[in-house]
């Protein structure tokens, strides 16, 4: 099958799209990745056909302070800008990242089935859960359910406004106001990070994390045999700033080694027990005793898939939600605000208590329960 895969350039969204392309290609399909220019060369080097996704740059009329407008109005623009090239490749199916919704709108305009890719847990509102982003566990008992109901009421206006923006964006490019939704959804997370809900949408499947490494280089580890702490600052613009420097300060004197994995320039003047740079995180995780990261889904899912516990230092976006889910699952300690003392104590706690590593291994074992994303895509294309 010819399959167009549409995703923005943020690593948390581009990397899962690349991983899915490789899975599809291995199954005999012909995926074409539409994404930002940042990862085109790396994806091409991995053997994937690529196209530059048009329409990503903000327009003078865009209000990027309004999340709904940023997602929906930009999606309509992206759909229009990329429609000729998507049409010309004659795809059987379009896969669209949940934040790059223009791929789904383009599929509707072409009369094609499409699959939504969520590279994190399902974030649709539920009648039985607290609002996504609160970090709260579902309420228990009468008071807990009342609390969740009040919180849902408080956020209902924002949800309705987002739906109106979605409808207006659809109508602006000639689609009906009512959104029929995708043919299927791929929820690329671990079962351990997902929540039970009575209104789980039909044709929505947990498929496990879609992980891809942007380099083949093996990460240089510090010499010695002390416990290795992998430090991975968030790649999201909402992540905590100066995280690597503060974490290094907190690790000093703990008798550990540190490996700072970063896509950007590493910190200068590293102590002798630390290394920094770009290397394969999956290989590095086979040596790590604990990970210190921003709580973004990519790193959290990768760490737990390897059975390695995490100290999360959440920033904005969905990092607070994910960090709290990992804490409740038992595989993580949450640090906020970030101080050297707090992060050092959290790392010591995880290293000294084997329950954290045991919980991480339980999370990894849940991968045996996930569905096959390739088969779901094939089934969707037949509808």
C-alpha positions as CSV (number, residue, x, y, z in Angstrom):
1,X,0.0,0.0,0.0
2,X,1.0,3.6,-0.5
3,X,0.7,5.4,2.8
4,X,1.3,9.1,3.5
5,X,2.4,9.8,7.1
6,X,2.0,13.4,8.2
7,X,3.8,14.7,11.4
8,X,5.3,18.0,12.6
9,X,9.0,18.4,13.3
10,X,9.0,18.2,17.1
11,X,11.0,15.1,18.1
12,X,8.1,13.8,20.2
13,X,6.0,13.6,17.1
14,X,8.4,13.2,14.2
15,X,10.3,10.3,15.8
16,X,7.2,8.1,16.3
17,X,6.1,8.9,12.7
18,X,9.5,7.8,11.4
19,X,9.4,4.6,13.6
20,X,5.9,3.8,12.1
21,X,7.2,4.4,8.6
22,X,9.9,1.8,9.2
23,X,7.4,-0.7,10.6
24,X,5.2,-0.2,7.5
25,X,8.1,-0.5,5.1
26,X,9.3,-3.7,6.8
27,X,5.7,-5.1,6.1
28,X,6.0,-4.3,2.4
29,X,4.2,-1.0,2.3
30,X,5.4,2.2,0.6
31,X,5.2,4.9,3.3
32,X,6.0,8.5,2.4
33,X,6.8,10.8,5.4
34,X,5.6,14.5,5.3
35,X,7.4,16.4,8.1
36,X,9.5,19.5,8.8
37,X,12.9,20.0,7.3
38,X,14.8,19.2,10.5
39,X,14.6,15.4,10.2
40,X,14.3,14.9,6.5
41,X,18.0,14.0,6.0
42,X,18.0,11.5,8.9
43,X,14.7,9.9,7.7
44,X,16.0,9.7,4.2
45,X,19.2,8.0,5.5
46,X,17.1,5.5,7.3
47,X,15.6,4.5,3.9
48,X,12.3,6.4,4.1
49,X,10.8,8.4,1.2
50,X,10.3,11.9,2.5
51,X,8.6,15.2,1.5
52,X,8.8,18.6,3.2
53,X,5.5,19.3,5.0
54,X,4.3,22.7,3.8
55,X,2.4,25.2,5.8
56,X,4.2,24.8,9.2
57,X,5.5,28.3,9.5
58,X,3.2,30.8,11.3
59,X,1.3,33.2,9.1
60,X,1.0,36.9,10.0
61,X,-2.7,36.4,10.9
62,X,-2.0,33.4,13.2
63,X,-2.5,33.6,16.9
64,X,-0.1,31.1,18.4
65,X,-1.1,32.0,21.9
66,X,-4.4,30.3,21.3
67,X,-3.8,26.6,21.3
68,X,-7.1,25.8,19.5
69,X,-6.4,28.2,16.7
70,X,-2.9,27.0,16.4
71,X,-4.0,23.4,16.0
72,X,-7.2,23.8,13.9
73,X,-6.6,26.9,11.8
74,X,-3.1,25.8,11.0
75,X,-4.4,22.3,10.2
76,X,-6.8,23.7,7.6
77,X,-3.9,25.6,6.1
78,X,-1.6,22.6,6.1
79,X,-4.3,20.5,4.5
80,X,-4.7,23.0,1.6
81,X,-0.9,23.5,1.1
82,X,-0.1,19.8,0.9
83,X,-3.2,18.6,-0.9
84,X,-1.7,18.6,-4.4
85,X,1.3,16.6,-3.4
86,X,-0.7,14.2,-1.3
87,X,-3.2,13.7,-4.2
88,X,-0.4,13.1,-6.7
89,X,1.1,10.2,-4.7
90,X,-2.2,8.3,-4.9
91,X,-2.1,7.0,-1.4
92,X,-4.4,4.3,-0.1
93,X,-4.3,5.7,3.4
94,X,-3.1,8.8,5.3
95,X,-1.8,8.7,8.8
96,X,-1.9,12.0,10.6
97,X,-0.2,13.0,13.9
98,X,-2.7,14.1,16.5
99,X,-1.2,17.6,16.6
100,X,-0.6,17.9,12.8
101,X,-4.3,17.4,12.0
102,X,-4.0,18.8,8.5
103,X,-3.2,15.3,7.3
104,X,-6.6,14.0,8.4
105,X,-8.4,17.0,6.9
106,X,-6.6,16.4,3.6
107,X,-7.6,12.8,3.7
108,X,-11.2,13.8,4.0
109,X,-10.9,16.2,1.1
110,X,-9.5,13.3,-1.0
111,X,-12.1,10.8,0.2
112,X,-9.5,8.6,1.7
113,X,-9.5,6.7,5.0
114,X,-7.1,8.1,7.6
115,X,-5.6,7.0,10.9
116,X,-4.7,9.3,13.8
117,X,-1.4,8.7,15.5
118,X,-1.2,9.8,19.2
119,X,2.4,9.4,20.3
120,X,1.3,9.5,23.9
121,X,-1.7,8.3,25.9
122,X,-5.2,9.1,24.6
123,X,-6.0,12.7,25.6
124,X,-9.6,12.9,24.5
125,X,-11.9,14.1,27.3
126,X,-13.8,11.4,29.2
127,X,-17.0,11.5,31.2
128,X,-15.3,9.5,33.9
129,X,-11.8,11.1,34.2
130,X,-10.5,14.3,35.6
131,X,-9.4,16.8,32.8
132,X,-6.3,15.7,31.0
133,X,-3.3,17.8,32.3
134,X,-4.4,17.9,35.9
135,X,-2.2,15.0,36.8
136,X,-4.9,13.7,39.0
137,X,-5.9,10.0,39.4
138,X,-9.6,9.3,38.7
139,X,-11.6,10.2,41.8
140,X,-12.8,7.4,44.0
141,X,-16.1,7.3,45.9
142,X,-18.8,9.9,45.9
143,X,-16.5,12.8,46.8
144,X,-13.9,11.8,44.2
145,X,-16.4,11.5,41.4
146,X,-17.9,14.9,42.5
147,X,-14.5,16.5,42.3
148,X,-13.9,15.2,38.8
149,X,-17.3,16.4,37.7
150,X,-16.6,19.9,39.0
151,X,-13.3,19.9,37.2
152,X,-14.8,18.8,34.0
153,X,-17.4,21.5,34.3
154,X,-14.7,24.1,34.8
155,X,-12.9,23.0,31.6
156,X,-16.1,22.4,29.5
157,X,-16.0,25.9,28.1
158,X,-12.5,25.5,26.7
159,X,-13.5,22.1,25.2
160,X,-16.6,23.6,23.5
161,X,-14.5,26.5,22.2
162,X,-12.0,24.0,20.7
163,X,-14.8,22.1,19.0
164,X,-16.1,25.4,17.5
165,X,-12.7,26.3,16.2
166,X,-12.4,22.8,14.7
167,X,-15.8,23.2,12.9
168,X,-14.9,26.7,11.6
169,X,-11.6,25.4,10.3
170,X,-13.3,22.5,8.5
171,X,-15.9,24.7,6.9
172,X,-13.1,27.1,5.7
173,X,-11.8,24.4,3.4
174,X,-15.1,23.0,2.3
175,X,-15.7,20.2,4.7
176,X,-18.8,19.7,6.8
177,X,-18.7,21.3,10.2
178,X,-19.2,18.0,12.1
179,X,-16.0,16.0,12.4
180,X,-16.5,12.3,11.7
181,X,-13.1,11.5,13.2
182,X,-10.5,9.1,11.9
183,X,-11.1,5.6,10.7
184,X,-8.9,4.3,13.5
185,X,-6.5,5.7,16.2
186,X,-3.1,4.4,17.1
187,X,-2.3,5.2,20.8
188,X,1.5,4.8,20.9
189,X,2.0,4.3,24.7
190,X,2.6,1.6,27.2
191,X,-0.6,0.1,28.8
192,X,0.9,1.1,32.2
193,X,0.6,4.8,31.3
194,X,-2.9,4.6,30.0
195,X,-6.1,5.0,32.0
196,X,-9.2,2.9,32.0
197,X,-12.3,4.8,30.8
198,X,-15.9,3.6,30.1
199,X,-16.1,5.7,27.0
200,X,-13.0,4.4,25.2
201,X,-13.6,5.3,21.5
202,X,-14.2,2.6,19.0
203,X,-11.4,1.6,16.7
204,X,-8.8,3.1,19.1
205,X,-5.9,0.8,19.9
206,X,-2.9,0.9,22.3
207,X,0.0,-0.1,20.1
208,X,3.0,0.5,22.3
209,X,5.6,3.3,22.0
210,X,7.0,3.9,18.5
211,X,10.7,4.5,19.1
212,X,13.4,5.7,16.7
213,X,17.0,6.7,17.3
214,X,18.3,9.7,15.3
215,X,21.8,8.4,15.3
216,X,23.7,5.1,15.1
217,X,26.5,6.3,17.4
218,X,27.1,4.5,20.6
219,X,27.1,6.9,23.6
220,X,30.4,7.2,25.4
221,X,30.0,6.2,29.0
222,X,32.1,7.5,31.9
223,X,34.7,5.1,33.2
224,X,34.1,3.0,36.3
225,X,31.5,0.7,37.7
226,X,29.4,3.1,39.8
227,X,25.6,3.3,39.0
228,X,25.0,5.1,35.7
229,X,22.5,7.9,35.7
230,X,21.2,8.8,32.2
231,X,20.2,12.5,32.1
232,X,18.0,13.6,29.1
233,X,16.8,17.2,29.1
234,X,13.4,17.7,27.5
235,X,13.3,18.3,23.7
236,X,10.0,20.2,24.0
237,X,9.9,24.0,24.1
238,X,7.9,23.7,27.3
239,X,10.6,21.8,29.1
240,X,12.6,22.9,32.1
241,X,15.6,25.1,31.2
242,X,19.1,24.5,32.3
243,X,18.2,21.0,33.5
244,X,21.5,19.3,32.8
245,X,23.5,21.8,34.8
246,X,21.3,21.6,37.8
247,X,21.1,17.8,37.7
248,X,24.9,17.5,37.5
249,X,25.1,19.7,40.6
250,X,22.6,17.5,42.4
251,X,24.5,14.3,41.5
252,X,27.9,15.5,42.8
253,X,29.0,13.6,45.8
254,X,26.5,10.7,45.3
255,X,29.1,8.3,43.9
256,X,27.4,7.8,40.6
257,X,28.3,8.3,36.9
258,X,26.3,10.5,34.6
259,X,25.7,10.4,30.8
260,X,23.9,13.5,29.5
261,X,22.0,12.6,26.3
262,X,21.1,15.7,24.3
263,X,20.2,16.7,20.7
264,X,21.7,20.2,21.4
265,X,25.1,21.4,22.5
266,X,26.2,19.6,25.7
267,X,27.2,21.5,28.9
268,X,30.8,22.6,29.1
269,X,33.3,21.8,31.8
270,X,32.0,18.4,32.7
271,X,33.3,16.6,35.8
272,X,35.3,13.5,35.2
273,X,32.4,11.2,36.2
274,X,30.2,12.6,33.4
275,X,30.0,12.5,29.6
276,X,27.6,14.3,27.3
277,X,26.6,14.3,23.6
278,X,24.4,12.5,21.1
279,X,24.3,8.7,21.0
280,X,21.8,5.9,20.9
281,X,19.6,6.1,24.0
282,X,18.3,2.6,23.6
283,X,21.9,1.3,23.9
284,X,22.6,3.6,26.8
285,X,19.5,2.4,28.7
286,X,20.9,-1.1,28.8
287,X,23.6,0.3,31.2
288,X,21.5,2.8,33.2
289,X,20.2,2.3,36.7
290,X,18.0,5.4,36.6
291,X,17.0,8.1,34.1
292,X,16.5,11.8,34.9
293,X,14.3,13.4,32.3
294,X,11.7,16.0,31.6
295,X,8.6,13.8,31.7
296,X,8.0,14.0,28.0
297,X,6.3,10.8,26.6
298,X,9.2,9.8,24.3
299,X,11.8,9.5,27.0
300,X,9.4,8.2,29.6
301,X,8.1,5.5,27.3
302,X,11.6,4.5,26.1
303,X,12.9,4.3,29.7
304,X,10.0,2.2,31.0
305,X,10.1,0.0,27.9
306,X,13.7,-0.8,28.9
307,X,12.6,-1.5,32.5
308,X,14.5,1.5,33.8
309,X,12.9,3.8,36.5
310,X,12.8,7.5,36.0
311,X,13.1,10.7,38.0
312,X,10.8,13.1,36.2
313,X,11.3,16.9,36.2
314,X,8.2,18.0,34.3
315,X,7.8,21.3,32.5
316,X,4.7,22.4,30.7
317,X,2.4,20.8,28.2
318,X,1.5,17.2,29.0
319,X,4.6,16.5,31.1
320,X,2.8,17.1,34.4
321,X,0.2,14.6,33.5
322,X,2.7,12.0,32.4
323,X,5.0,12.5,35.4
324,X,2.1,11.9,37.8
325,X,0.9,8.8,35.9
326,X,4.4,7.3,36.2
327,X,4.5,8.1,39.9
328,X,1.2,6.4,40.5
329,X,2.5,3.4,38.5
330,X,5.4,3.2,40.9
331,X,8.3,3.6,38.5
332,X,9.1,7.3,39.1
333,X,9.8,10.1,41.6
334,X,8.6,13.5,40.6
335,X,10.8,16.6,41.2
336,X,9.3,20.1,41.2
337,X,10.7,22.6,41.5
338,X,14.1,21.5,40.2
339,X,16.9,22.1,42.7
340,X,20.2,20.2,43.1
341,X,19.1,19.0,46.5
342,X,15.7,17.7,45.4
343,X,17.0,15.9,42.3
344,X,19.9,14.4,44.2
345,X,17.6,13.0,46.9
346,X,15.2,11.6,44.3
347,X,18.0,9.8,42.5
348,X,19.3,8.4,45.8
349,X,15.7,7.2,46.6
350,X,15.3,5.4,43.3
351,X,18.7,3.7,43.6
352,X,18.2,2.6,47.2
353,X,14.6,1.2,46.7
354,X,14.3,-1.8,44.3
355,X,10.6,-1.3,44.1
356,X,11.0,1.5,41.5
357,X,13.0,-0.8,39.1
358,X,10.4,-3.6,39.7
359,X,7.6,-1.3,38.7
360,X,9.5,-0.2,35.6
361,X,9.9,-3.9,34.6
362,X,6.2,-4.4,35.1
363,X,5.5,-1.5,32.8
364,X,7.8,-3.1,30.2
365,X,6.1,-6.5,30.5
366,X,2.8,-4.8,29.5
367,X,4.2,-4.4,26.0
368,X,3.1,-8.0,25.4
369,X,-0.5,-6.8,25.4
370,X,-0.3,-4.1,22.7
371,X,-1.9,-4.3,19.2
372,X,0.0,-4.3,15.9
373,X,-0.1,-0.8,14.3
374,X,0.6,-2.2,10.8
375,X,-2.4,-4.5,10.9
376,X,-4.6,-1.7,12.2
377,X,-3.5,0.5,9.3
378,X,-4.1,-2.3,6.8
379,X,-7.6,-2.9,8.1
380,X,-8.4,0.9,8.0
381,X,-7.3,1.1,4.4
382,X,-9.9,-1.6,3.5
383,X,-12.8,0.3,4.9
